[in-house]
């Protein structure tokens, strides 16, 4: 596409004297790659086509925002996206859609602690895989326009398998939070992580809270336990940290979760949200 890239001492230096449209074939439907190509292509000269593009709701939202700003983009939500470059973009009014991973986190936290919850602004269509997995644990859902209501079972159950994958598959970002939920479910669940390597680091921390999890390569076996107990644990990434927070809310006793800076990257004042729902949680400086 005309970008000149040079690597020096671990840094990339990029210059773009002249950006050109191009046909790009992704080996994997990466969300980050699709987003960055979209952002570059909107002002490129000519036409760019992304083949095997990511189809996540976040991609659709980005395309709609860019289109509101004057971009010419077609095919969002499908494996092929075409972008006709424009010379200039302009400002626009745009409403940011709900965060499906934050919504899933709140649903799992409520299910683990035995509470009912209603999420305003959430849309079923963007969360099908997460909702289906939670239904297998016994959670019951009712749906209204832009509203999802959840009632947890008296006892969570397991006995199924999950495999992460690109949308519309089960989202890798929900895997750590779902693992927390399954620690209290009766039975055994197998989770296969196919998107990212080394994304089971939260499993060891959950075991410090009493969970029974066996990890081998990219497969985790979660054996339900009777209960979790408080502990000092370390969140080493965004979703892993959120998973530990959810587990701490359901655990008996006090827990300290280190690594709040990771969680704060993806959740806006999550401690206030959980406090409003009845959790006893505070952010330590």
Backbone bond lengths (Angstrom), bond angles and torsions (degrees), N, CA, C in turn:
res aa  C-N    CA-C-N  psi(-1)  N-CA   C-N-CA  omega(-1)  CA-C   N-CA-C  phi
1 X - - - 1.464 - - 1.531 111.91 -
2 X 1.342 115.60 6.34 1.457 118.60 174.88 1.506 115.60 96.26
3 X 1.316 118.51 2.39 1.463 120.89 -179.88 1.522 109.51 -85.04
4 X 1.322 116.11 132.65 1.457 121.71 176.90 1.524 108.51 -99.80
5 X 1.326 116.72 124.34 1.463 121.99 -174.62 1.512 109.70 -123.00
6 X 1.316 116.29 130.47 1.455 122.39 177.98 1.526 109.15 -130.19
7 X 1.315 116.80 134.41 1.462 121.41 179.63 1.523 109.84 -104.24
8 X 1.343 115.76 128.18 1.460 121.82 177.88 1.515 109.04 -137.86
9 X 1.322 116.14 119.24 1.456 122.87 173.96 1.532 111.98 51.67
10 X 1.326 115.46 45.12 1.457 119.66 176.14 1.511 115.08 82.75
11 X 1.329 118.42 4.80 1.468 122.05 178.78 1.524 109.58 -117.49
12 X 1.324 116.10 146.88 1.458 121.47 176.07 1.526 109.16 -103.06
13 X 1.307 116.04 128.24 1.460 122.04 176.64 1.529 107.78 -109.44
14 X 1.329 116.19 119.15 1.468 121.34 -174.45 1.523 110.45 -118.52
15 X 1.310 115.56 134.88 1.462 121.78 172.73 1.521 108.05 -130.97
16 X 1.318 115.55 147.70 1.469 119.52 -177.11 1.518 109.54 -136.31
17 X 1.319 116.90 81.34 1.466 119.76 178.84 1.528 112.29 -60.63
18 X 1.346 115.18 -37.06 1.460 118.99 -177.70 1.523 108.59 -155.26
19 X 1.337 116.61 116.38 1.465 120.81 -176.13 1.522 109.39 -94.62
20 X 1.321 115.96 130.75 1.459 122.26 -177.37 1.522 110.94 -120.06
21 X 1.330 115.95 145.42 1.455 121.02 174.72 1.514 110.87 -66.04
22 X 1.345 115.47 154.54 1.464 118.74 -175.67 1.520 109.46 -159.96
23 X 1.329 117.54 154.36 1.461 122.11 172.13 1.525 108.18 -89.05
24 X 1.309 116.04 120.97 1.464 121.02 -176.60 1.525 109.55 -117.52
25 X 1.310 116.07 129.13 1.461 122.14 180.00 1.532 108.46 -110.48
26 X 1.311 116.45 112.11 1.464 120.91 179.87 1.530 110.13 -85.35
27 X 1.317 116.74 132.11 1.469 120.29 175.79 1.521 111.47 -67.82
28 X 1.346 115.15 -28.73 1.466 121.37 179.66 1.524 106.96 -137.96
29 X 1.340 118.04 141.03 1.475 119.96 -178.29 1.525 112.11 -74.38
30 X 1.313 115.33 69.69 1.462 122.08 -175.91 1.530 111.51 -74.17
31 X 1.339 115.36 131.69 1.468 120.26 178.03 1.527 110.34 -65.45
32 X 1.339 116.68 -48.89 1.460 120.10 -178.27 1.525 112.58 -62.05
33 X 1.326 116.21 -42.25 1.467 119.41 179.44 1.525 110.82 -64.68
34 X 1.330 116.71 -44.31 1.469 120.55 179.98 1.520 110.91 -61.47
35 X 1.330 116.77 -42.93 1.461 120.72 -179.51 1.526 111.71 -62.97
36 X 1.332 116.47 -45.23 1.464 119.49 -177.33 1.522 112.15 -68.38
37 X 1.334 117.15 -36.38 1.464 119.70 176.59 1.529 109.82 -65.62
38 X 1.321 116.50 -42.06 1.472 120.23 177.61 1.528 110.77 -56.89
39 X 1.324 116.34 -47.52 1.461 120.60 -176.67 1.523 111.66 -64.01
40 X 1.326 116.54 -35.09 1.466 119.65 179.04 1.527 111.40 -76.38
41 X 1.334 115.64 -38.52 1.467 120.06 -171.39 1.528 113.87 -75.00
42 X 1.335 117.99 -22.30 1.472 118.90 -174.40 1.523 112.15 -62.00
43 X 1.333 118.31 -26.19 1.465 120.58 179.14 1.526 112.39 -117.19
44 X 1.325 115.23 16.48 1.471 119.22 176.39 1.525 109.97 -77.57
45 X 1.295 115.92 156.11 1.465 120.47 176.17 1.527 109.33 -81.38
46 X 1.329 117.14 121.58 1.450 120.68 179.81 1.525 112.51 97.50
47 X 1.318 114.35 -161.08 1.465 121.63 -173.60 1.527 110.45 -109.28
48 X 1.331 114.98 136.59 1.464 121.93 173.51 1.523 108.09 -117.14
49 X 1.322 116.11 136.92 1.461 121.14 175.36 1.523 108.26 -124.62
50 X 1.334 115.94 126.04 1.463 121.74 176.60 1.520 107.30 -99.53
51 X 1.318 116.51 114.69 1.455 121.58 177.66 1.532 109.49 -96.62
52 X 1.329 116.30 141.66 1.468 122.59 -174.25 1.522 110.26 61.26
53 X 1.331 115.60 41.23 1.458 121.77 179.73 1.521 110.70 -71.67
54 X 1.335 116.17 154.38 1.459 121.32 174.05 1.528 109.08 -66.28
55 X 1.338 116.28 148.40 1.466 121.41 -177.03 1.527 112.55 -116.86
56 X 1.312 117.39 9.77 1.466 121.25 -176.73 1.526 111.63 -57.76
57 X 1.342 117.07 153.55 1.474 120.58 177.09 1.522 113.12 -55.89
58 X 1.330 117.09 -29.49 1.462 119.99 179.34 1.527 111.23 -66.40
59 X 1.341 117.14 -32.85 1.463 120.79 176.04 1.519 109.82 -67.35
60 X 1.319 116.49 -44.38 1.466 120.87 178.95 1.523 110.28 -60.13
61 X 1.339 116.65 -42.56 1.466 120.66 -179.96 1.522 111.34 -64.05
62 X 1.340 117.04 -42.62 1.467 120.36 178.99 1.522 110.86 -62.29
63 X 1.328 116.88 -43.05 1.467 120.35 179.64 1.527 110.05 -62.31
64 X 1.299 117.77 -43.34 1.468 120.42 -179.61 1.523 111.21 -64.47
65 X 1.327 116.18 -36.25 1.464 118.99 176.67 1.527 110.81 -66.05
66 X 1.331 116.59 -48.00 1.462 120.02 -179.91 1.522 111.13 -62.75
67 X 1.322 116.78 -37.55 1.460 120.44 178.22 1.539 110.33 -64.63
68 X 1.342 116.10 -39.29 1.474 119.71 177.38 1.523 110.90 -63.14
69 X 1.345 116.43 -25.26 1.465 121.38 179.36 1.527 112.70 -90.48
70 X 1.332 116.84 4.07 1.454 120.07 175.39 1.513 115.77 108.82
71 X 1.333 118.04 2.24 1.460 120.35 179.75 1.525 110.58 -74.25
72 X 1.330 116.19 154.91 1.465 122.76 177.35 1.535 107.79 -111.57
73 X 1.333 116.03 98.40 1.463 121.40 -175.61 1.526 108.98 -132.44
74 X 1.332 116.64 139.99 1.462 121.55 -178.09 1.538 109.87 -136.39
75 X 1.321 115.70 142.35 1.463 120.13 171.74 1.509 116.01 97.47
76 X 1.328 118.38 12.02 1.458 118.53 179.18 1.536 110.61 -60.83
77 X 1.312 115.46 142.87 1.456 120.54 -176.67 1.515 113.46 87.59
78 X 1.338 116.92 0.07 1.470 122.57 176.73 1.528 108.27 -120.43
79 X 1.344 118.06 169.02 1.468 119.52 -179.02 1.530 114.91 -69.63
80 X 1.328 118.26 -11.97 1.468 120.77 179.72 1.515 110.50 -126.17
81 X 1.324 116.29 125.01 1.465 122.13 179.15 1.519 108.33 -120.01
82 X 1.338 116.02 129.25 1.460 121.15 178.60 1.522 109.48 -109.46
83 X 1.329 115.24 133.88 1.462 121.16 179.79 1.521 108.84 -124.41
84 X 1.321 116.32 121.98 1.459 121.36 172.64 1.528 107.85 -97.69
85 X 1.318 116.35 116.35 1.452 119.69 -175.75 1.523 113.32 -62.81
86 X 1.324 115.81 143.58 1.466 121.93 176.42 1.530 107.92 -119.66
87 X 1.315 115.82 160.96 1.456 119.73 -177.69 1.524 112.58 -80.13
88 X 1.355 115.75 -28.56 1.462 117.81 -174.29 1.519 110.12 -149.87
89 X 1.334 115.64 144.05 1.464 122.81 172.53 1.518 108.50 -108.01
90 X 1.318 115.96 160.35 1.471 120.69 179.78 1.520 109.52 -132.95
91 X 1.306 116.74 167.28 1.459 121.96 178.46 1.516 111.80 -68.26
92 X 1.338 116.02 163.64 1.459 120.19 -178.45 1.518 109.69 -161.33
93 X 1.324 115.78 160.86 1.458 122.04 170.96 1.528 107.37 -91.27
94 X 1.327 116.66 132.38 1.456 119.99 -177.79 1.525 109.16 -149.83
95 X 1.312 116.56 134.13 1.467 121.74 177.57 1.525 109.28 -97.32
96 X 1.322 116.25 122.58 1.461 121.02 -179.89 1.532 108.48 -71.32
97 X 1.333 118.26 128.65 1.467 120.46 -179.41 1.518 111.81 -71.91
98 X 1.327 115.88 168.89 1.464 120.89 179.89 1.522 110.64 -65.73
99 X 1.334 115.70 157.47 1.462 122.50 179.62 1.525 108.14 -93.82
100 X 1.326 117.10 110.54 1.465 120.53 -174.91 1.525 112.37 -69.33
101 X 1.339 117.84 -27.27 1.462 119.84 178.48 1.530 110.26 -76.94
102 X 1.320 117.60 -39.26 1.462 120.12 174.70 1.525 109.88 -62.45
103 X 1.340 116.23 -41.27 1.462 119.95 178.18 1.519 110.61 -61.28
104 X 1.331 117.45 -44.07 1.456 121.02 178.37 1.516 112.20 -64.05
105 X 1.331 116.90 -36.01 1.459 121.18 178.00 1.524 110.48 -62.90
106 X 1.323 117.61 -44.05 1.462 121.71 179.90 1.526 111.19 -66.81
107 X 1.330 116.46 -37.40 1.464 119.78 177.72 1.523 110.78 -64.39
108 X 1.325 117.74 -44.94 1.465 121.15 -179.98 1.528 111.23 -65.74
109 X 1.335 116.78 -40.44 1.464 119.98 178.75 1.528 110.67 -61.55
110 X 1.327 116.77 -41.81 1.462 120.44 179.21 1.517 111.61 -67.30
111 X 1.343 116.43 -40.35 1.462 120.07 179.53 1.523 111.17 -64.65
112 X 1.339 117.43 -39.09 1.463 120.88 -178.70 1.518 111.85 -69.15
113 X 1.311 116.87 -32.86 1.464 120.55 -176.62 1.525 112.53 -96.75
114 X 1.332 117.44 1.04 1.459 120.65 175.58 1.511 115.24 80.36
115 X 1.319 117.70 20.46 1.459 120.51 -178.10 1.517 112.98 -104.71
116 X 1.317 115.78 151.74 1.459 121.20 173.65 1.520 108.52 -90.30
117 X 1.334 116.21 150.50 1.458 119.98 -176.61 1.521 110.35 -148.79
118 X 1.318 116.31 148.27 1.462 123.05 172.81 1.521 108.03 -123.76
119 X 1.311 115.79 129.58 1.462 121.41 -179.84 1.514 109.29 -108.07
120 X 1.317 116.25 113.64 1.454 121.63 178.31 1.524 109.26 -83.73
121 X 1.316 116.40 136.30 1.456 121.09 177.94 1.510 114.04 89.73
122 X 1.333 117.71 -5.90 1.466 120.95 179.63 1.522 110.33 -83.55
123 X 1.327 116.13 144.96 1.463 121.19 -178.53 1.522 110.15 -118.85
124 X 1.319 115.42 128.58 1.465 122.05 -177.12 1.524 111.81 -58.04
125 X 1.322 117.87 -41.27 1.454 121.66 -173.30 1.509 114.10 -59.42
126 X 1.334 117.65 -28.69 1.462 121.10 -179.19 1.527 112.65 -86.93
127 X 1.350 116.60 -5.76 1.469 119.86 -173.06 1.524 112.94 -126.87
128 X 1.308 117.51 19.28 1.462 121.22 -172.54 1.524 112.62 -53.10
129 X 1.329 117.75 -48.94 1.457 120.54 -175.49 1.526 111.89 -64.22
130 X 1.340 116.63 -41.17 1.464 120.41 178.56 1.521 110.82 -65.98
131 X 1.321 116.90 -43.94 1.465 120.57 -179.54 1.522 111.13 -64.87
132 X 1.325 117.57 -39.43 1.464 120.97 178.78 1.524 110.94 -63.54
133 X 1.334 116.92 -40.95 1.465 120.48 178.71 1.520 110.71 -64.94
134 X 1.322 117.26 -41.47 1.451 120.25 -179.36 1.535 111.34 -70.11
135 X 1.311 116.79 -32.98 1.468 119.69 176.02 1.522 110.99 -61.85
136 X 1.333 117.35 -33.60 1.457 121.28 178.51 1.527 111.68 -66.64
137 X 1.336 117.27 -22.07 1.467 119.84 177.31 1.525 111.78 -85.73
138 X 1.331 116.53 -3.18 1.456 120.91 179.46 1.510 114.85 105.37
139 X 1.318 118.43 -1.90 1.471 121.12 178.68 1.527 109.72 -69.15
140 X 1.309 116.07 141.06 1.465 121.76 179.83 1.526 109.46 -111.56
141 X 1.336 115.60 135.18 1.458 120.66 -177.36 1.526 111.14 -121.52
142 X 1.311 114.71 145.54 1.456 121.58 167.77 1.523 106.94 -126.33
143 X 1.326 115.59 146.16 1.460 120.25 -173.23 1.517 111.09 -125.33
144 X 1.317 114.78 135.37 1.457 122.53 172.20 1.520 107.43 -128.68
145 X 1.315 116.58 177.39 1.462 119.75 178.62 1.527 109.81 -60.74
146 X 1.337 116.37 116.81 1.465 123.15 179.09 1.526 111.93 54.69
147 X 1.336 116.15 40.61 1.462 120.49 178.74 1.515 109.47 -154.73
148 X 1.334 116.45 131.77 1.449 122.69 176.33 1.527 108.75 -123.25
149 X 1.322 116.72 126.46 1.465 121.74 178.90 1.523 108.95 -114.81
150 X 1.335 116.66 137.49 1.452 120.88 -177.03 1.523 111.11 -129.14
151 X 1.345 115.76 134.48 1.453 122.80 174.20 1.519 107.84 -121.60
152 X 1.336 118.09 119.98 1.467 120.17 -177.19 1.523 111.50 -79.78
153 X 1.330 117.26 159.34 1.466 120.12 175.83 1.526 110.18 -78.12
154 X 1.322 116.50 167.13 1.459 119.47 175.20 1.520 110.67 -66.29
155 X 1.331 116.07 -33.71 1.459 121.02 177.33 1.515 108.94 -137.40
156 X 1.333 116.59 120.88 1.458 120.94 177.78 1.520 110.11 -65.53
157 X 1.334 116.41 146.18 1.458 120.46 178.85 1.524 110.55 -125.76
158 X 1.316 115.22 160.44 1.458 121.49 -178.04 1.525 108.26 -129.41
159 X 1.350 116.44 -143.01 1.454 119.86 178.62 1.515 114.15 92.31
160 X 1.329 117.66 30.84 1.459 121.79 178.70 1.519 108.83 -143.63
161 X 1.308 116.62 177.16 1.465 121.78 -179.38 1.527 110.11 -122.89
162 X 1.329 115.83 151.11 1.460 122.44 176.64 1.524 109.14 -128.92
163 X 1.316 115.82 141.17 1.464 121.83 175.70 1.525 107.53 -129.57
164 X 1.322 116.58 122.17 1.463 119.07 178.86 1.523 110.31 -74.36
165 X 1.311 115.99 153.41 1.462 119.90 179.79 1.507 111.24 -172.62
166 X 1.324 117.09 172.72 1.462 121.04 177.39 1.528 110.57 -61.99
167 X 1.320 115.77 157.68 1.459 121.40 177.29 1.524 109.96 -57.04
168 X 1.335 119.12 133.71 1.469 128.07 14.33 1.520 114.83 -94.24
169 X 1.334 118.51 22.25 1.447 121.29 177.89 1.519 111.70 -72.94
170 X 1.344 115.63 -179.61 1.469 119.77 179.68 1.525 108.97 -68.87
171 X 1.344 118.06 125.15 1.469 120.53 -172.72 1.522 112.80 -71.19
172 X 1.316 115.35 135.30 1.457 120.25 178.06 1.518 111.93 -60.57
173 X 1.340 117.87 -30.12 1.457 120.70 179.33 1.522 112.69 -68.60
174 X 1.335 117.93 -19.50 1.459 120.92 177.24 1.528 111.89 -91.38
175 X 1.314 117.32 -11.40 1.473 120.35 -175.89 1.522 113.01 -57.89
176 X 1.359 120.24 -48.70 1.463 118.95 -179.39 1.528 113.20 -63.16
177 X 1.342 116.46 -40.06 1.466 119.78 -178.38 1.516 110.75 -69.14
178 X 1.330 116.39 -38.96 1.459 120.51 176.98 1.524 110.57 -65.63
179 X 1.326 117.33 -35.31 1.457 120.28 177.79 1.525 110.19 -61.80
180 X 1.323 116.87 -41.24 1.465 120.13 176.37 1.524 110.90 -57.87
181 X 1.308 116.17 -46.72 1.467 120.81 180.00 1.523 110.96 -58.82
182 X 1.330 116.48 -43.28 1.451 121.03 -174.75 1.521 113.42 -71.64
183 X 1.333 117.55 -16.22 1.466 118.94 177.26 1.531 111.19 -62.92
184 X 1.322 117.82 -24.62 1.468 122.09 -178.91 1.525 112.34 -103.98
185 X 1.334 117.37 8.02 1.461 121.07 -177.67 1.525 110.75 -92.53
186 X 1.321 117.14 140.95 1.457 121.69 179.20 1.522 109.61 -73.03
187 X 1.349 117.03 122.49 1.455 121.11 -179.24 1.515 111.87 115.06
188 X 1.307 115.77 -165.41 1.472 122.37 -177.15 1.519 110.25 -127.28
189 X 1.326 115.79 138.20 1.464 121.66 176.87 1.518 108.83 -127.01
190 X 1.310 115.50 140.68 1.462 121.66 175.90 1.528 108.41 -107.93
191 X 1.323 116.39 129.39 1.463 121.28 176.81 1.525 108.54 -117.88
192 X 1.322 116.30 125.43 1.463 121.90 176.17 1.526 108.29 -107.75
193 X 1.320 116.28 124.06 1.467 122.25 179.99 1.526 108.81 -99.03
194 X 1.334 116.58 109.51 1.466 120.89 -176.00 1.519 113.23 -106.81
195 X 1.333 117.92 -4.88 1.462 120.07 -173.62 1.527 111.47 -95.71
196 X 1.337 117.27 -53.87 1.462 121.13 -176.55 1.525 110.89 -119.13
197 X 1.316 115.57 147.09 1.458 120.85 172.91 1.526 109.42 -81.75
198 X 1.321 115.86 157.43 1.469 122.30 174.25 1.523 112.02 52.99
199 X 1.343 116.79 42.64 1.456 118.44 179.01 1.532 111.99 -108.92
200 X 1.317 116.63 28.67 1.457 121.14 175.83 1.528 111.61 -116.85
201 X 1.332 117.35 18.90 1.461 119.24 -175.96 1.523 112.34 -64.52
202 X 1.319 116.89 -25.77 1.468 120.63 177.60 1.523 111.80 -69.16
203 X 1.344 116.88 -21.69 1.457 120.45 -178.68 1.515 112.16 -60.33
204 X 1.328 116.95 -43.85 1.464 121.06 178.87 1.526 110.84 -62.31
205 X 1.331 116.62 -39.27 1.465 120.17 179.59 1.535 111.14 -68.28
206 X 1.334 116.96 -37.93 1.463 119.96 176.61 1.522 110.89 -63.17
207 X 1.329 116.77 -35.29 1.467 120.21 178.14 1.527 110.82 -64.66
208 X 1.319 117.30 -30.56 1.468 120.11 176.88 1.517 111.31 -67.33
209 X 1.322 116.22 -17.35 1.463 121.46 177.39 1.528 111.74 -96.99
210 X 1.325 116.83 4.62 1.458 120.55 177.08 1.512 115.36 107.43
211 X 1.320 117.46 1.63 1.465 120.22 179.89 1.524 110.58 -72.09
212 X 1.326 115.50 157.25 1.465 122.33 178.03 1.520 108.08 -116.07
213 X 1.322 115.95 93.15 1.462 122.14 -175.25 1.519 108.89 -128.60
214 X 1.316 116.70 130.53 1.464 122.62 176.70 1.524 107.78 -116.05
215 X 1.312 116.55 123.97 1.469 121.72 -175.99 1.516 109.89 -116.75
216 X 1.312 115.57 130.67 1.458 121.65 175.46 1.523 108.72 -137.08
217 X 1.316 115.05 110.71 1.457 121.58 -178.06 1.532 110.03 58.03
218 X 1.327 117.45 -115.86 1.468 120.31 -177.59 1.526 112.98 -103.98
219 X 1.310 117.44 19.44 1.464 121.37 -179.79 1.527 109.17 -124.06
220 X 1.321 116.40 132.65 1.459 122.09 177.81 1.523 109.23 -119.68
221 X 1.318 115.59 133.97 1.459 121.70 175.46 1.518 107.79 -107.43
222 X 1.328 115.98 117.44 1.456 121.02 -178.19 1.517 108.28 -106.55
223 X 1.329 115.60 112.70 1.457 121.93 177.25 1.519 108.45 -99.13
224 X 1.312 116.70 120.59 1.454 120.41 -176.40 1.525 112.45 -58.96
225 X 1.334 116.13 141.12 1.469 121.53 177.94 1.528 108.85 -118.24
226 X 1.323 115.85 168.98 1.468 120.25 -176.45 1.528 111.89 -73.78
227 X 1.303 116.75 -26.87 1.458 119.26 -179.48 1.509 111.74 -179.55
228 X 1.324 116.14 160.14 1.459 122.96 177.07 1.522 109.51 -103.86
229 X 1.316 116.05 156.53 1.461 120.47 177.09 1.523 109.14 -125.01
230 X 1.310 115.75 158.08 1.447 121.11 -178.64 1.521 112.24 -64.84
231 X 1.334 116.52 150.39 1.462 121.52 179.91 1.523 108.65 -164.25
232 X 1.324 115.44 167.80 1.459 121.38 170.61 1.518 107.62 -91.79
233 X 1.319 116.28 119.24 1.463 120.92 -176.08 1.525 109.63 -131.63
234 X 1.329 115.02 164.23 1.463 120.39 -173.83 1.529 110.19 -124.91
235 X 1.323 115.50 119.61 1.453 121.14 173.08 1.513 108.81 -87.20
236 X 1.339 116.88 122.68 1.464 120.33 -175.24 1.524 112.96 -108.70
237 X 1.326 116.45 3.96 1.464 120.97 173.98 1.525 107.78 -159.09
238 X 1.306 115.69 172.57 1.469 121.78 -173.80 1.523 113.11 -56.52
239 X 1.324 117.68 -60.13 1.463 120.30 -173.66 1.527 111.80 -75.16
240 X 1.345 116.80 -31.76 1.449 119.13 175.45 1.521 111.35 -63.15
241 X 1.323 116.35 -40.55 1.461 120.31 176.73 1.518 111.85 -63.58
242 X 1.335 116.75 -41.49 1.464 120.41 177.76 1.519 110.94 -63.39
243 X 1.339 116.65 -38.10 1.464 120.64 178.78 1.519 111.06 -62.18
244 X 1.323 116.85 -38.73 1.460 120.48 179.34 1.519 111.61 -70.71
245 X 1.321 117.10 -34.91 1.467 119.83 175.39 1.522 110.85 -62.79
246 X 1.326 116.24 -44.84 1.462 121.15 179.30 1.523 110.00 -61.09
247 X 1.340 116.68 -43.89 1.462 120.55 179.29 1.523 111.10 -64.28
248 X 1.333 116.73 -39.42 1.470 120.87 -179.12 1.521 111.45 -63.55
249 X 1.325 117.31 -35.16 1.461 120.62 178.52 1.528 111.45 -64.60
250 X 1.336 116.00 -31.87 1.463 120.71 -177.91 1.526 112.65 -92.20
251 X 1.332 117.53 -11.05 1.456 121.20 -175.44 1.528 111.11 -80.60
252 X 1.329 115.08 153.85 1.466 120.34 176.33 1.520 108.36 -83.31
253 X 1.320 116.04 129.52 1.451 120.09 -179.80 1.516 112.93 94.42
254 X 1.303 114.86 -170.24 1.464 122.14 -174.28 1.525 110.79 -96.29
255 X 1.307 115.97 138.65 1.464 122.07 175.86 1.520 109.76 -125.31
256 X 1.313 115.70 149.47 1.459 122.28 172.15 1.517 107.35 -122.04
257 X 1.320 116.38 121.60 1.461 121.83 -179.54 1.522 108.04 -109.13
258 X 1.309 116.30 113.03 1.462 121.20 177.96 1.529 109.81 -87.54
259 X 1.325 114.99 154.12 1.464 119.81 -179.84 1.512 112.66 98.51
260 X 1.331 116.74 31.54 1.471 120.17 -178.42 1.519 111.91 -59.96
261 X 1.343 117.26 -26.07 1.468 119.53 -178.55 1.521 111.57 -63.06
262 X 1.315 117.61 -30.13 1.462 120.14 176.85 1.523 110.53 -70.01
263 X 1.324 116.38 -46.38 1.464 120.95 -177.04 1.526 110.70 -64.40
264 X 1.324 116.16 -38.57 1.467 120.19 -177.99 1.521 112.69 -66.09
265 X 1.335 117.26 -17.92 1.459 120.16 176.11 1.523 111.54 -63.96
266 X 1.324 117.41 -32.01 1.456 119.66 -171.11 1.507 115.93 -119.20
267 X 1.342 117.04 -3.62 1.467 120.67 -179.60 1.523 108.56 -133.95
268 X 1.309 115.70 131.01 1.461 119.90 -179.75 1.522 110.05 -87.78
269 X 1.336 116.08 108.64 1.465 122.91 177.61 1.528 111.46 50.12
270 X 1.325 115.04 54.41 1.465 120.04 -177.37 1.523 111.57 -62.28
271 X 1.340 116.82 -27.58 1.464 119.24 179.22 1.535 110.47 -65.04
272 X 1.335 117.08 -35.28 1.467 120.34 178.16 1.528 110.91 -70.73
273 X 1.325 116.01 -38.71 1.465 120.06 179.56 1.528 110.32 -62.76
274 X 1.337 116.89 -47.70 1.460 120.22 179.58 1.528 111.51 -65.99
275 X 1.329 116.98 -34.33 1.464 120.28 178.16 1.524 110.71 -65.39
276 X 1.325 116.64 -40.64 1.465 120.02 177.63 1.525 111.88 -64.32
277 X 1.326 116.52 -26.81 1.465 121.06 178.48 1.522 112.56 -86.52
278 X 1.320 117.13 -0.10 1.460 120.28 177.06 1.509 115.67 107.00
279 X 1.324 117.01 -0.58 1.464 119.54 178.91 1.520 111.21 -77.58
280 X 1.320 115.32 149.99 1.464 121.16 176.68 1.519 106.44 -101.00
281 X 1.314 115.88 99.11 1.460 121.27 -173.23 1.519 109.29 -149.80
282 X 1.320 116.06 141.58 1.465 119.99 175.67 1.523 109.16 -146.57
283 X 1.312 113.64 151.08 1.453 121.11 179.06 1.514 109.07 -90.09
284 X 1.326 116.77 123.13 1.462 121.38 -179.17 1.517 109.90 -93.52
285 X 1.300 116.53 132.71 1.466 121.19 179.74 1.531 110.04 -75.97
